[in-house]
Amino acid sequence: MENKFAAQLYTVREELKNEGIRPVFKKLKEMGWAGVQISALPQDYDPNEVALALQENQLKAAGMHISLQRLQEDLDNVVKEADLYGTKDIICPFLSEELRNEAGYREVKDILNKVAEQVPDYRISYHNHAFEFDNEIDGQDALSYLLNPLHDNKILAEIDVFWVKKGGQDPVEFISQYPNRMPIIHLKDMTQDERQTFAEVGEGLIDFVPILEWGEANGIEWYAVEQDVCERDPFDCLQTSLTNVKKLSKQVSFVQK
């Protein structure tokens, strides 16, 4: 199971800018990560450098976060980049405020399904925050609407358990709607104080063992660990999260040891 743990690069976005892609990837490999999720790269990044950094550190790409705009306007290059990194997972990670309404969510669902139809050899997923729970569409919250697991909906799930919790939902209950429709899940913890902000995995109030158990039984290929805001060095935060999630994985009874 440890070969399914990936560091989400948004956690080290400043380090990528200040230290460089290859040095950051080297640190993550030395830390013990099996992969990285491609996100938050410096604005002028070279995809060939990213591919080299993956190769020289024997890291795998646990999908790519790609903006909705780029999916609409630059899909050919997105696919070339995915091929370069050796991944089939392309994830829409965020929606602008003007799209966070019924008409906007209907438009986004249509756009992502059309993208999926254009590139049938790739998997198109949507990554949630908490704002999707603020709107109701066809009798369900906007996230459930976008990810409705019907045969004609090609949008897969990339559930972020922190934001599900922040939205007032139970993470295990919510993810249970998407068996074999979620190749990647985001593991992120929440502090136990009144702030309910970001914490290292295993240091907060979210119970990850049932999440890992569900994932192993229902097609999760990557557990991407992310911490949006770190109150100490982001590498130290990622190290704590990785140490903890490895310990938690040992509590999953059917994991092969």
FENGIVEN-V103749 format. One record per residue. N is the residue number from 1. RES is the residue in one small letter. PHI is phi in radians with two decimals (999 if undefined). Layout:
n=N res=RES phi=PHI
n=N res=RES phi=PHI
This chain:
n=1 res=m phi=999
n=2 res=e phi=-1.12
n=3 res=n phi=-1.39
n=4 res=k phi=-1.91
n=5 res=f phi=-1.64
n=6 res=a phi=-2.19
n=7 res=a phi=-1.53
n=8 res=q phi=-1.42
n=9 res=l phi=-1.20
n=10 res=y phi=-1.03
n=11 res=t phi=-1.06
n=12 res=v phi=-2.02
n=13 res=r phi=-1.08
n=14 res=e phi=-1.25
n=15 res=e phi=-1.14
n=16 res=l phi=-1.08
n=17 res=k phi=-1.26
n=18 res=n phi=-1.53
n=19 res=e phi=-1.83
n=20 res=g phi=1.85
n=21 res=i phi=-1.16
n=22 res=r phi=-1.14
n=23 res=p phi=-1.10
n=24 res=v phi=-1.17
n=25 res=f phi=-1.06
n=26 res=k phi=-1.07
n=27 res=k phi=-1.09
n=28 res=l phi=-1.16
n=29 res=k phi=-1.13
n=30 res=e phi=-1.10
n=31 res=m phi=-1.21
n=32 res=g phi=2.04
n=33 res=w phi=-1.29
n=34 res=a phi=-1.51
n=35 res=g phi=-2.73
n=36 res=v phi=-2.34
n=37 res=q phi=-1.70
n=38 res=i phi=-1.27
n=39 res=s phi=-2.97
n=40 res=a phi=0.99
n=41 res=l phi=-1.27
n=42 res=p phi=-0.96
n=43 res=q phi=-0.99
n=44 res=d phi=-1.77
n=45 res=y phi=-1.12
n=46 res=d phi=-1.83
n=47 res=p phi=-0.96
n=48 res=n phi=-1.17
n=49 res=e phi=-1.21
n=50 res=v phi=-1.08
n=51 res=a phi=-1.08
n=52 res=l phi=-1.11
n=53 res=a phi=-1.10
n=54 res=l phi=-1.10
n=55 res=q phi=-1.15
n=56 res=e phi=-1.25
n=57 res=n phi=-1.85
n=58 res=q phi=0.90
n=59 res=l phi=-1.78
n=60 res=k phi=-1.75
n=61 res=a phi=-1.60
n=62 res=a phi=-1.61
n=63 res=g phi=1.47
n=64 res=m phi=-2.29
n=65 res=h phi=-1.58
n=66 res=i phi=-2.26
n=67 res=s phi=-1.10
n=68 res=l phi=-1.03
n=69 res=q phi=-1.07
n=70 res=r phi=-1.21
n=71 res=l phi=-1.08
n=72 res=q phi=-1.41
n=73 res=e phi=-1.87
n=74 res=d phi=-2.47
n=75 res=l phi=-1.09
n=76 res=d phi=-1.03
n=77 res=n phi=-1.28
n=78 res=v phi=-1.05
n=79 res=v phi=-1.14
n=80 res=k phi=-1.05
n=81 res=e phi=-1.16
n=82 res=a phi=-1.03
n=83 res=d phi=-1.08
n=84 res=l phi=-1.08
n=85 res=y phi=-1.55
n=86 res=g phi=1.34
n=87 res=t phi=-2.26
n=88 res=k phi=-1.92
n=89 res=d phi=-1.76
n=90 res=i phi=-2.16
n=91 res=i phi=-2.12
n=92 res=c phi=-1.44
n=93 res=p phi=-1.73
n=94 res=f phi=-2.93
n=95 res=l phi=-2.18
n=96 res=s phi=-1.20
n=97 res=e phi=-1.05
n=98 res=e phi=-1.19
n=99 res=l phi=-1.69
n=100 res=r phi=-1.55
n=101 res=n phi=-2.68
n=102 res=e phi=-0.99
n=103 res=a phi=-1.10
n=104 res=g phi=-1.15
n=105 res=y phi=-1.15
n=106 res=r phi=-1.10
n=107 res=e phi=-1.13
n=108 res=v phi=-1.09
n=109 res=k phi=-1.07
n=110 res=d phi=-1.14
n=111 res=i phi=-1.09
n=112 res=l phi=-1.18
n=113 res=n phi=-1.17
n=114 res=k phi=-1.16
n=115 res=v phi=-1.06
n=116 res=a phi=-1.06
n=117 res=e phi=-1.19
n=118 res=q phi=-1.23
n=119 res=v phi=-2.22
n=120 res=p phi=-1.13
n=121 res=d phi=-1.49
n=122 res=y phi=-2.10
n=123 res=r phi=-1.89
n=124 res=i phi=-1.79
n=125 res=s phi=-2.16
n=126 res=y phi=-2.17
n=127 res=h phi=-1.78
n=128 res=n phi=-1.60
n=129 res=h phi=-2.15
n=130 res=a phi=-1.66
n=131 res=f phi=-1.16
n=132 res=e phi=-1.12
n=133 res=f phi=-1.40
n=134 res=d phi=-1.48
n=135 res=n phi=-2.12
n=136 res=e phi=-2.04
n=137 res=i phi=-2.34
n=138 res=d phi=0.90
n=139 res=g phi=1.39
n=140 res=q phi=-2.49
n=141 res=d phi=-1.14
n=142 res=a phi=-1.11
n=143 res=l phi=-1.18
n=144 res=s phi=-1.09
n=145 res=y phi=-1.09
n=146 res=l phi=-1.12
n=147 res=l phi=-1.79
n=148 res=n phi=-0.77
n=149 res=p phi=-1.38
n=150 res=l phi=-1.67
n=151 res=h phi=-1.08
n=152 res=d phi=-1.59
n=153 res=n phi=-1.75
n=154 res=k phi=-1.63
n=155 res=i phi=-1.43
n=156 res=l phi=-1.58
n=157 res=a phi=-1.69
n=158 res=e phi=-2.26
n=159 res=i phi=-1.34
n=160 res=d phi=-1.74
n=161 res=v phi=-1.19
n=162 res=f phi=-1.08
n=163 res=w phi=-1.23
n=164 res=v phi=-1.11
n=165 res=k phi=-1.10
n=166 res=k phi=-1.09
n=167 res=g phi=-1.43
n=168 res=g phi=1.50
n=169 res=q phi=-1.88
n=170 res=d phi=-1.51
n=171 res=p phi=-0.98
n=172 res=v phi=-1.15
n=173 res=e phi=-1.09
n=174 res=f phi=-1.22
n=175 res=i phi=-1.19
n=176 res=s phi=-1.11
n=177 res=q phi=-1.32
n=178 res=y phi=-2.18
n=179 res=p phi=-1.10
n=180 res=n phi=1.03
n=181 res=r phi=-2.20
n=182 res=m phi=-2.48
n=183 res=p phi=-1.19
n=184 res=i phi=-2.32
n=185 res=i phi=-2.19
n=186 res=h phi=-1.71
n=187 res=l phi=-1.72
n=188 res=k phi=-2.70
n=189 res=d phi=-1.82
n=190 res=m phi=-2.18
n=191 res=t phi=-1.04
n=192 res=q phi=-1.53
n=193 res=d phi=-1.57
n=194 res=e phi=-1.21
n=195 res=r phi=-1.23
n=196 res=q phi=0.84
n=197 res=t phi=-1.85
n=198 res=f phi=-1.32
n=199 res=a phi=-2.36
n=200 res=e phi=-1.14
n=201 res=v phi=-1.01
n=202 res=g phi=1.59
n=203 res=e phi=-1.85
n=204 res=g phi=-2.02
n=205 res=l phi=-1.75
n=206 res=i phi=-1.43
n=207 res=d phi=-1.57
n=208 res=f phi=-1.58
n=209 res=v phi=-1.04
n=210 res=p phi=-1.13
n=211 res=i phi=-1.18
n=212 res=l phi=-1.13
n=213 res=e phi=-1.07
n=214 res=w phi=-1.09
n=215 res=g phi=-1.06
n=216 res=e phi=-1.19
n=217 res=a phi=-1.58
n=218 res=n phi=-2.33
n=219 res=g phi=1.61
n=220 res=i phi=-1.19
n=221 res=e phi=-1.78
n=222 res=w phi=-2.43
n=223 res=y phi=-1.87
n=224 res=a phi=-1.60
n=225 res=v phi=-1.70
n=226 res=e phi=-2.43
n=227 res=q phi=-2.42
n=228 res=d phi=-1.06
n=229 res=v phi=-2.27
n=230 res=c phi=-1.94
n=231 res=e phi=-1.66
n=232 res=r phi=-2.59
n=233 res=d phi=-0.96
n=234 res=p phi=-1.00
n=235 res=f phi=-1.14
n=236 res=d phi=-1.13
n=237 res=c phi=-1.09
n=238 res=l phi=-1.14
n=239 res=q phi=-1.13
n=240 res=t phi=-1.07
n=241 res=s phi=-1.07
n=242 res=l phi=-1.17
n=243 res=t phi=-1.01
n=244 res=n phi=-1.21
n=245 res=v phi=-1.21
n=246 res=k phi=-1.16
n=247 res=k phi=-1.11
n=248 res=l phi=-1.10
n=249 res=s phi=-1.12
n=250 res=k phi=-1.23
n=251 res=q phi=-1.52
n=252 res=v phi=-1.42
n=253 res=s phi=-1.05
n=254 res=f phi=-1.73
n=255 res=v phi=-1.23
n=256 res=q phi=-1.22
n=257 res=k phi=-1.89
